[in-house]
Amino acid sequence: MFKVINLYLAPFILLSIILTSKAYAYIDPGAGSMMFQILIAFAVGTLFTIKLWFKKVTLFVKKFFNKNNDATIPTE
């Protein structure tokens, strides 16, 4: 069903892309500020996610090596 819809919509989409005229538009300062905030939020979110994953990996490695060291140390 979706293939049939795509076959009918494709010519209209192509024509709307090809036959567009100039818009003479501009980006106002509010939109530029919003884009800047989105970029900052994306960067901070990415760094926070990397930090969380790094902590999880280091904790796993510490636990893994700590278990091996405890097994080889003789207890009294």
Secondary structure as the mmCIF struct_conf table of DSSP 4:
data_model
#
loop_
_struct_conf.conf_type_id
_struct_conf.id
_struct_conf.beg_label_comp_id
_struct_conf.beg_label_asym_id
_struct_conf.beg_label_seq_id
_struct_conf.end_label_comp_id
_struct_conf.end_label_asym_id
_struct_conf.end_label_seq_id
HELX_RH_AL_P HELX_RH_AL_P1 PHE A 2 ILE A 18
TURN_TY1_P TURN_TY1_P1 LEU A 19 LEU A 19
HELX_RH_AL_P HELX_RH_AL_P2 PRO A 29 THR A 72
BEND BEND1 ILE A 73 ILE A 73
HELX_LH_PP_P HELX_LH_PP_P1 PRO A 74 THR A 75
#
